[in-house]
């Protein structure tokens, strides 16, 4: 048990909560996925676009980011209330105003309140939003799209100010890149109006499709004109709905990575490979057995993994949030692999933590620009035979998950601090992996 081996790390005291992991054991068993963070957060905002109550199911209520978003929405005049395992939302009393800088600065999804304020034709001041420190995450496409729609937007060093205004009757917007948040803000600003909006190069992530389904269930009129272009025909009002948020494909990927890294096997319920096609294809090529089964995915390590190169891209390409989990699989793979990150610069800070375990990862200038305009990087991963537990830091949500998964595969004991970052996306990380036989516990102080 992890308690019995904690002395392996010496006598250094840690004054904050941390994960204690005794690694080196194959994972096995069955686990069910929670609701998807990246669908639930915009779904909560979308639900507040109706003046009638919208009930959301399968929201990961234990997440820090969910709690912060609920507080921001309630402060803006919406009514968001937890009732058992349901979330009840209504936006009829929306008033906008100035958002709490400390809260808004900690979650990237606070940007979506710009679209909500535009929807309710109210002013809103948004202190510059935060999130993970994984490079330059620009909001220029959000600002320019809202301006193109006819909304008055001002930007300063302190934040973004959307002023009360009326949208144009017809707008055509083309994004230079299929931005997830930008697409959602256009949807939120446009669904209740007299306008018709065409949006080209829209994000088509499964989470965006999930939110579109919710909005259409609420009475919106959103349809796809082609594979990446959609049309929003404004309606007079949105009405009540009852909606279940999709399961989390990134947590599914985390479990797949952990099973492969620990040489185990597992069944993941409420999961599907159909929204992980690029990632599953790569991991099958590397040697993992991954099968679609009734209401789930079965994954099994059945032979040594082989190195496979990956380049991140917009959906349906290999997801930037999943690339740290691929790195973990490649650490023990035979040969050398390269991981090219084209979406976000600064994404590879977790690699320095993995090297503490004995990995051999070299981060270098990629000689290209990411879609955010910053210099891109490539991680070169040389496979090693063994990893060894040590003290580690969760650098960001997905990097933190990668570090924890690597610790599960490493021989010996690891302690992982900065859990706040991990728990922004994984509210029940310990419970999920305990169910699969992991020797893991959270130590509180």
N, C-alpha and C positions, 0 to 999 in steps of 0.2 A: 504494500500500500504506500501511497505517496507520503503519508505521515511518518512512516518508518525510515524513509530515506532522505528527509529534508536536511540532515546534517552534511550531506555530500557537498553542499554549496558553501560550507563554512559557517562562520558566526555573524556574517554581515546582516544587520537588521534592516528591514524595509518598513517604513512608516505609513505606507499606503496599501490599499488592497492589491493583491497579486494572485496570479494563477500558479499553482504548484502542480507540476506534471512529472510523473515518472514514466518515461518513454520506453520505446523498444518492444512494445507488445502489439501484435496484430489486432486490428479492430474487427469485430464481427457482430451481427445482429440485425435488428430492424428499427427504423426510426421514421417519424413523420415530419414533413417540412412545416414550418410556420408560414404565415403570410409574408409576402415580399415587401421589404422596406421601401424599395424604389417604386412600387405601385401604391402602397398604403399612404405614403406621405402626400403625393399629388391627389390621391383619391379623397383624402380628408379635405383638402382645399376645394376640390371639385364639388364635394357634398355641400359645402358652404356657399355654393352659388345658387341654391334654391331657397325660396322663402317658406318651403314646406320641409318637414323632417325627412332626412335621408339616413337610413340605418346601414352601417357598415359592419360586416362580419370578417373574421380572420385577420383583423388588424393586429400586428405585433405590439400590443400595448405596453410591453415591458421595455421597449427601446427608449433610450434617452432622447433621441431626436423626435420621436412621436410626442413625448410629453412636452418638449419645448415648442413644437409646432402648435399643439393644442392651446398652450398658453398664449402664443402670439395671436392666434385666431380669436380666442376669447377676448383678448385685450383690444382687438380691432372691432368688436361688437358682434361677432358671430357667437353662436351658442353650440358648443361642442361638449358633450357629456358622456362619460363612460358609465354604462349600465351593464353590470356583469361582464360578459366578454364581448359586448356590442359597443359600438360607438354611434351616438345619435348626434346628428349635425343639422344645423339650420343657419342660414345667413341673413334672415330678414331684417335683423337689427344692425347690419354692418354699418360702421361709421368711419373706418379708416383711421387716419391720424398718424402719429409717429410711433414706430415700432421700438420696443425695448432693445437698445443697442447690444447689451450683453447677450441676450437670447438670440437675436437675429444674427449676430456675428459668429455664432457657433454652428449654425446649420445652413448648408447651401440651399436647401429647399425654401428658405425664407424668401428667395427671389420670386417664388410663385405667388406670393401675396400681391405682387404688382399686377398680375393678371386678374386676381380676385378683385382688387380695388378698381381696375378698369371695368370689370364686369358690372360693379355696383355704381360706377360713375362717381367715385369718391376720390379725394386726394389721399396720398400715402407717402410718408417719408420712410425709406428703408436704409438704415445704416448698412454699410458694405457687408454683405453676407460672408459667412465663413465656411466651415467644413473641414475636410482633411487637407493637410499641408502636403499636397502632391503635385505642386507646380502651379503655374499661372492659369487660373480658371476664369476666363474673361466673361463679362456680362454684356458685351457690346451688342451681340445679336439680339438679346432681350430688349435692350433700349431701342435699337434701330427698328425692330419689328413693331413695337408699340407706337413709335413715332410714325411709321408708315401707315399704321391703322388709324392715325389721326389723334392720338393722345399726346398731350404735352408732357414731355419728360425733360428733367434737368438733372445733370450729374455734377457732383462736386467731390472734393476729397473726403467729405464726410459720408456721402451716400447718394442714393437715387431718390428723386422726388417726382412722383407722378401727380399731376394736377387734374382737377375736375375738367373733363372735356368730353366732346361727343365724337364718336368714330366716323370715318368716311362711309359712304354707302357701298362702295365696292373697292376692294384692295387686292392686289396680287403681290405676294411676297415670295422671294426666292432666297433661301438660306445658302450661304457658301458651304456650309457643313450641316449635316442633319443633327442639330442640337436638340438634346432631350428636353431640357428645361425651356428653351426658347419655343419649341413646338407646343409645349403645354401652356405657356403664357399666351400664345396666340389663340389657342383653343378657349382658354378661360375668358379672355377679353372679348371674344367674338360670338360666343354661343347665344347670348341674349342681346340682340340688337336688330336694327332694320337693315343690316349690312350683309353682303355676301363676300366671303374671303376665300381666295385660292392660296394655298400654301404649298410651294414646291420645295423639294429636297427636305421634306419633313422627316423627323425621326420615326422609325417604325419598330422600335424596341417592343418586346412583348408587354412591358409595363405601360408604355404609351397606349398600346391597343387596349389594355385592360381599362385604363382611364377613359378612353373614348367610348368603350362599351358602357361604362357607368354613366357618362354624360348623355349618351343616346337613350339609356334607360330612363333618365331624368327628363327626357323630352327634347334634347338637342337634335340638330340635324347635321350630322358629320358623315361624309362619305368619301371614299377613296376614288380618285379619278384615274390613278395609275399606281404603280408599285411604290412611288415616293411622293405623290401629290395628292392633296386632299382639298375638299371644299367644305366650308362651314357656312350654312345658311342660317342667319340669326332667327331666333324664335322669341316670342313675347315674354315667356317665363319658363322656368324649369320647375318640375314638380317632385313629389316624394318618390322614393325608390328604396329598394332593399337589395343590397349588393354584397357579394362575397369577393374579397380581394384574392388575387392569384397567389399561388405558392412561390416561395423564394428560390429562383434558379441559381442565385449566387451561393446560397447556403447549400443547395444540392451539389454545386461544384466543389464547395469546401469539403463536404463529406466524401465525394469521389476522390478528391486529392488525398485526403487523410487515409482512406482505405488503400489507395495505391502506394502511398508513402510507407505505410506500416505493414504492407503485404497481407492484407486481410480480405474480407468479403462482407457485403452488407446489402440490405434491401432498403430503398428510400421510398417511402410512400408519399402520395400526393405530388409526385414528380413525373416529369416527362423529358425524354431526350429531344423532343420536337422543337423546343426553344433553346436547345444547347447543341445544335447540329455542328457548328464549326468546332466547338470545344471537344465534343464527343468524338468527332472524326479524328482529331489530333491525338487524343488519348488512346483511341483504339489502335492507331498507327504506332503509338509508343509501346503497345503491348497489353493494355488493360482490357479486360472483358467487361463490356458495358452493354446491357440488354434492356430493351423496353419490355416491361411486364404489365400485367393488369394493375392499374392504379399505382404505377411506380416504376422505378429503375432498379435493376440488379447490377452490382459492380463487384468485380473479383480480380485480385492480383493472381495471375497464374503462370507468369514467367518474368524474368528480369526485363526491366523497361529499357527501351532504346531512345537515344536522343532524337528529338524532333524540334525543328526550328518553328518559331511563331512570330507573326506580325499582327499587332492589334489593329482593329478597324471598327468602324461603325457597324451596328447590327445589319445584316446577319454575320458579320465578321467576328473574329475572336475578341471577346469583350475585355476592355482594359481593366475592369474590376476583377476579372478572373485570371489575368496574367500572373499575379503573384502566386497563385495556387499551382499554375503550370511550372513555375520556377521550382517549387518544392518537389514536384514529381521528377524534374530533371536533375536534381542534386545527386540522386543515387542512380541515374540512368547511365547506361553504357555509352561512352563517347562524349562529345561536346556539342551543345546546342546554343543557338542564339535567339534571343527574345528582343524583337524590335518594337519599342513603344512609340506609336505615332500619334496618340491622342493627348497625353499629358506629360509634360516634362517634370522632372523631380519625382517620378513615380517609383524609382528604384531604391529609395532610402532603406527599405526593409532588407535589402540584400546584404547590407553591412551587418545587420543582426544575424542573418543566416550564416554568414561567414564565421561568427563567433562559435557556432555549433560544429564547425569543421568543414563547412561547404567551401567550394572553390568557385566563387563568382566574381567576375570582373566587369565593372560598369564603365563604359567608354562612350565618347562622343560618337553619335551615329552618323554624322555628316548629312543630316536632313533636318527639316523643321517639322515640329508637331503641328496639328491643326490649330493650336492656340498661338502659333507664330513663334514659339520658343524653340531653342535648339533641342533636337531629339537625342535620345540615348539608346544604346543597345547593351543588354546584359549577356555576357558570354559565360555559360554555365558548364564547368568541367565536372563530370560525374565523379563522385568519391564512393568509397566502400562503406564508410561508417560516419555517423554523426554522434556527438556527445553533448549531454545536457549542460546548461550554464545559465547565467542570468541574462535576460533578454528584455527588450522594450517593444511594445506594440506601437509602431510608428504612426499608423493610421488604421482605418477600419480594415481594409483588405490586406494591407501589409501585416497588421496585427494578427489576422487570421492565419496568414502564411507562416508567421513565426510560431504560433501555437501549434499548427499542424506539424511543422518541422520538429517541434519539441516532442510531439507524440511519437515521432519516428526515431528520435535520438535515444541512444543508450544512456541511462542515468536520469538525473533529476534536473529540471529547469524551473526557474521562476520568471514569470512574465509580468512586468509592471506597465503602468500607463493604461490600465484596463478601460478607462473612460473611452478611449478611442475604439477599442474592440467592441465594447458594449453599445456603441452608437449603431452598430449594424447587426449585432448578435446578442440578443437579450437573454438567450438561454444556451449559450455555447457549452457551458459545463454540463448541463442536463443532456444535451444532444449526444455528447461524446461519452458521458458516463453510461448512457443507454447502449452504447456500442462496446462497452467493456474497457474504456480508457481509464487510466489511473490519474484522475484530474480532480482538483478541488480548488475552490476560491477561498483565499485566506483574507479575512477582513481585520482592520485595525481600528 
